[in-house]
């Protein structure tokens, strides 16, 4: 039994979400290719600004304040970040929210395909954070003239 057009027309949220998840998964697999999650993690840890906040996995608590993700955006294009509005260190939930929103905004301006919302950063949703990092990884390699 599959998903039909009537499911979308009727607004079946569960089945529509299943379609969106498959699109995200396809996009992720196209970006990552033969690389492993560990390769993306290694790249993310090596980016300028992240040297002192190494993470072990994408849902590491250090990602939750948004600064790690902002640093990844800066790795793609350093001039895109206005560091005066980054809350570092993020001392409150509001600071974390603002940083997460800013990271997503920057990534979109860079041309990244973004599937997550700022809540996903605060909730440390590993798959969503991995896909976010993959999109930035792709942009970084394009900027470096690699693929």
RANOR-V77755 format. One record per run of one state. SS is the DSSP state (hx for helix, st for strand, lp for the rest). FROM is the first residue (numbers start at 1). LEN is the number of residues. Records with the same first field share a line. If there is no record, write none. Layout:
SS = FROM-LEN + FROM-LEN
This chain:
lp = 1-4 + 10-3 + 33-4 + 47-14 + 66-1 + 77-1 + 81-2 + 86-7 + 111-7 + 123-3 + 144-4
hx = 5-5 + 13-20 + 37-10 + 61-5 + 67-10 + 78-3 + 83-3 + 93-18 + 118-5 + 126-18
